[in-house]
């Protein structure tokens, strides 16, 4: 990297970490971000300027891209923007931070992707390895860039990464020892041309694997089943429908135990992770951690103690017999389908936010079965209403509210003891909130205040 003219595009957390790592290794670093007026960008730019980087904020300078020896692209920046396309045409390498960091890491890597369940599975896998006395780095799309490990120079035995399709778009040599695809359903269609393009990005996780590596796929997912022929690694399945795959597939139907292909049965009766989708997440974590060196004892200990993560079908509280659940992380339609399938009681469903191109009509069967009221918020409320309009659910009231707080109050006023109020938006949060976490915290705070008022 020494003296290499390197351009880092995007100054969020990932870009900042990548730029610091490059500067530390002697690269001639320029950082660029079009969001010149964002406080976080300006603070990161000042920090990097003090470390010796050249800063370009505002509209991109085409010549900066074309004069670079290497471009490192942050996940939030599409690899299809014009300056990147021009740089690629000129033969300039364009990689992401995950690819950059992985070239300097020499311990086993477990990489987990999928439309839904990535973070839960990543954290659970890391915990299984920690309780097996492994020194584990857990990061990636989960919030801690992989280059942070290199900056800290911490010794670790294994790396567990959550990786997004955006990160996989910019890999080259990245080759995890264990790679997992949990599922592929509609998401990010505001960035990808179609589902085929989105799925192709996900499947890049396997492209550099060989027969020495492990792949874990969902046997109930159409894209996984149709693309498996291209995978060269040893494959394990979640819920493969064919008996001939019994020796390498995990049945995730039982709510009490899960039997592994390595001839061990694990007790899952104490886990708060509910629903079939979470049993698949658990099975994937067991398979992945075991392949990376976790012990049977460490895996079971993690299953006994793992509490789940905030904003994922998270029970908040019960008020006058009405239960409130925060599922703000459900930022796509399939996540809402999975959430609704966990409830038997009538659900007052709060939907909406920033549209990501999903097909909301696919929610109709689950709404018909589980929901007694839909309350829509955010930019997407009109699109969602149009997607839900159907004679099959004409008996279910669909109303709109300007704010999440008023939607919560309306749901409470209409609910009776035994009902559930569920925030499961099917949308991104950025129209009204800083992040899905911010949206979830507002939901929890509002429910808390509602309890005090009553």
N, C-alpha and C positions, 0 to 999 in steps of 0.2 A: 504493500500500500504506500510505501514511502515515496513522496513527491508526486503521486498519481493525482491528476486533476479530477476530482470527484465531486459530483453534484448530488446533493440530497434534496429531494423535492417533497415538501410537506413537513411542517414543523410541529406536529403534535408529538405526543410522548415517544412514539416509535422513531420519528425522524430526529428528534433531539438526542436520543440514546445512540442512534447510528452515527450521527455527526460527531458526537463526543468520542466514540470508539475510533472512528477514522482519524480524527485529529490526534488522538493518543498514539496512533500508529504511523504518524508522519505524513498523512495524505494532505494534499492541497485542497481544502474543502470550501465549496460554495454551497450555501443553503438558500432555497427559494420557496416562497409561499405566497399565493395570491391574496391571502387573507390579511392584508396589511393592517387592518384596524382592530383585529382581535387582540385583547390584552395578553392572552396566553401566548400567542404567536410572537408578539413584540417582546415579551419577557424572555422567551426561549432564544429569540434572535440576539438580544443583548448579551445573554449568557454565552452564546457561541461566538459572538463578536469578540468578547473579552478573552476567549480561548484561541482566537486567531482565525476564525472563519470569515469568509466574505459573505455578506448578507444581501439578498435581493428580495425585497418584499413588493407586492403588487403584481401587475401583469407580467407574465413570463417573458424573458428575453430569449428569443429563439437561438441567438448565437451562443449563449451560455450553454445551452443543451448540446449544440452541435460541436462545441469546442472541448467537450468533456471527454475524459478517458473512460469514465464509468459513471453511471447514473444509478442512485439508490432511491427507489420510489416508496413512499409511505403507503400503507394499505388504503387510506382514504382517497388517494389520488388515482383516478382511472388510468390504466396503462394505454388507453385509447385516445388521450388528448393529443392534439396536433404536434406539439414539440417532441413528445415521446415517440410518436409514429415516425417523425422525421429522423430522430436520432437512431432508431432501430434500423431504418432504411439505409443509414450511413454506416451501419455496422458497429455502433457504439453499444456495449453491453448495458442492459437495463435489468437490474435485479431489485429484490426487496430486502428489507432488513433481516427477515428470517433466513433467506439464502446467504446473505453476507455473514451473519453470525455463525451459521452452521458450518461454514468452511473452516472455522477456527475451533470447533468443538470436537473432541475426540472421545467422548463417552457415549453410551447408548442413548438414543432419542426415541421417545414414544410420542407420536403425533396423532392428535384426535381432531377430526372434523365431522361435519354433518350440519344439516339445517338447524336442528334443535337438539338440546341435551349436551352440547360440547363442554360447557363450563362445569356442569355437575360431574360429568364423566372424568374430565381432566382433574378436578380437585379430588375426587374419590380415588382415582388411580394414584395420584401423588400421595394421598394419605395411606393407602395400602403399602406403598413402598417405604414411606417414612416409618410406619409401624413394623416394617420388616428390617429395620436398622439400616436403611439406605439413606445416604445424604442426597436429597432430591432438590432440583430446581424446577419449580412449576411456574410457567409463564406463557408468553406468546400473546395471542389475541385475548387472553384472560385478563390482561392489564399490565404485565411486566414484560417489556421487550427482552428478547433473547440476548441482545448485546449488553444488557445490564449484568448478566452473568459474567461476561468477558471483562467488563469494566471493573467489577468487584474482585475479579480473579479468585472467586471462591472455588474450592475443590468440591466436586460433586460426583456421585456415582452414576446418576442417571438424570436425564432431562425429560420432563413431561410438558408437552406443548399443546395448547389449543391453537389450531390454525384455521383461518377463514379462507374462503374462496379467493378473496382479494389478495391475501398473502401467497396463496398457491399460484396465482396468476403470474407471479414474478420470481418463481424458483427456476433453477437451472440444474444444479447438482444435488440439491437437498434430498437426502435419502434416510428417512427414519428407520430404525431397526424394527419398530412396531408401528404400523399405520392403521388407523381406525376410521371407517365411515359409518356413522350411526344411522343416517337417513338422508334422503334428498327429496325435499318437497319445495313448493313454490316459495321463493324469496329473492330479493334483490333484482327483480325483473325491471326495476327502474335503472339498472346498471348493465344487465346482460341482455343480449338480443332475444334470447328465448331460453327455455328450460334446458335444452340440449347444451347450450353454451355454459350455463351455470353448472350443470352436472359435469361437463368436461373439465372445468376448473377444479372441482372437488376431486376428480379422479387423478389429477396430477400428483396427488399425495403418494401414489403407488409407482409412478413412472420410472423411478431410479432404483426400485427394489429388485432384489434377486432372490434366488431360492434359499438364501441364507436368512431371509427376513420373514416377518410375520405380517399378514393382513387380516383384519377383522371387518366383516361386512354384515349388513342386515339382509337376511334371507326373505324378508317380507317387503323389501323395497325394490320396485321395478327397475330403477336405474342400476342398482347394485347387481341384480340378477342378469341384466342385459349386457353389462360391461365387464363381467368377471373374466372373460376369456383372455383379456389383455394383461391380466395380473400374473406376474412371474413368481411371486412369493408364496409361502405356505399360508393357506387360507383357513380361517375359522369363521363360523357363521353364527348369527343370532337368529333362531327360529327358522332354519331352512326347512321348507315343506317336504323335501324328499327323504325317505328313510335311508337311502344310500349314503347320505351325508351325516348319519347319526353320530359317527365317531369324531366328527369335527364341528358339530353344531350344538348349541345350547338351547334348550327349551325354556322359554321365559314365561310360561303360563302360570306356574305355581306362585302363590303369594307368600309361601312359607320357606321354601328351600329352592336352591338352584344347583343342578348337577353339572359339573364341569367335565370336558373331555379328558382331563388328566386325572380322572377317577377320584374326585373329591366332591362332597356335598357341603354346601355352605348354607347356614341359617340366615335368612333375610327377614325373619318375622319381626325384628325390632327396629327395622329401618323406617324413618318417616317419609321416605321416597315412595309415593303412591302411584299406582297406575302401571299398565303394561309397558308403556314407553320407558318408565323409570326402571323397571325390571330389566329391560334391554340395556339401559345405561349401566346398571349394576353388573350385568353379565359381561359387557364390554370392558369395564374397568377391571374385573377379575381376570379375564383373559389377557388383557394388555399388561397389567402389573405382574402377573405370573410369568409372562414371556420375558419381562424385564428383570426378573430375579426376586420378586416378592415371595414371601413364605406363606404357607397355608395359615399359620397363626397370625401373621400380620394382616392378611386379607380379612380374616374373620374379625379381628379386633377393630379394623376400620368399619366393617359392616355394623358392628355393635355400637359404635360411638359417633359415626358421621351424622350430623344434624341437618344436612341439606343446606341450600344456599338461599339468601334473601331474594325476594321478587320472583320466585318460581313456585307457584301454587302455595304461597306462604300464608299460613293461618295467622291472622292479625288479632282478632278477638271476637267474642260473642256479646251482643247487646240485645237484651230482651228476647233471647232465643234465636236471634238472627246472626249467622256466622259471616264474617268478612274475610275474604281471601285476596291477597295481592299477587297477581301473576303478571306484573308489568314487563317481565322479560319476554312475554309472548308477543314478539314483534312481527310475527307472520301468521297466516291463517292456520297452518298445520299445528302450530303450538296451541292455538285456541281449541282445535279439535281434540288434542290430547288432554287439555285441561278439563274440558266439559265432560269427557268420558270418565273422569274421576268422581263425579258427583251424582248422587241419587236424589238429593233434595232439590226442590225447585230453585232455579238459578235466575237472579237478576243480573244480567250480563252488561258490563260497561265496555264498549268497543270504541275504537277510533284513535286517530292521531295522524301521522304523516303517511300517506299511502306509499306502498312499495310495489304495487302492481299485482297484488294477489287476487285470486278469484274468490270473493266473499260468498258466492252462491254455494260453494262447497260446505259452508257451515250449516246450511238449511237442515239437513237430517239430524245433526246434533242439537240444533236449536229446537227443532220440533220435539225432540225426545227429552231435553233437559231444561229448557229455558222457559220462563214465564213472562219475561220482560227484557227488551233490549233498549239500552240507553246509549246513544251515539254522541261522541265528542270529537273535536279536532277538525283538521282540514278535510279528512276523508269521510266525514259523516254522510255527505250526499252520495258519494260513490258507494259506500257500504249500504245505504238504504236502497239504492237501485239494485245492488247485488242480492239483497235479501227479499226483495219484493216477490212474493209467491203466494198462490192460493193455499199452499200447504201450510203456511205459517201466518195466514191472515188473522188468526185468532190471537196472535201474540203481539202485544203493543210494541211499536218501535217509535221511540221519541228521541229528541235531541236536546242537548244542554250545551251552554257556552263554556262551562268550566267543569273540571273533574269534581270539585267540591260540591257543586250543585247536583251533579249526577249521583254522587254518593247519597246526598240528602233525599233526592227523589226515590232512589232505590230503597232506602230505609223506610220512607213513608209508605211505600207500596208493599213492603214485605210483611210477612207474618212469622210468628215463631216457627222455627224449623226450616225456614228458607235460607238461601245463601246469596250474598252479594259478592260478585266476582269481577275484579278488574282483570281482563284478559284482552288487550287492545287490538291484536292482529296487525299493528302498525308501529312504525318508528315513533319516537317521542319528540322529535326536534321541532315540531310546529309549536309546542306549548311548553316544553321542558328541555333542560340541558342534556338529559340522558334518560334511559329507562330507569336507572337507579333514582334519579331525581323524581321522576313520575311516581315510582313506587313509594318513596319516602313521603311525598305529598299525600298519597292515598292513605298511608298508615297514620300520618299526623292528623288528617281530616277525620278518620275513623276514631282516633283517640279523642279529638275534641268533641265529636258527636256523642261519645260515651259520657263525657263530662257534662254536656248540656242536658242530657237525659237523666 
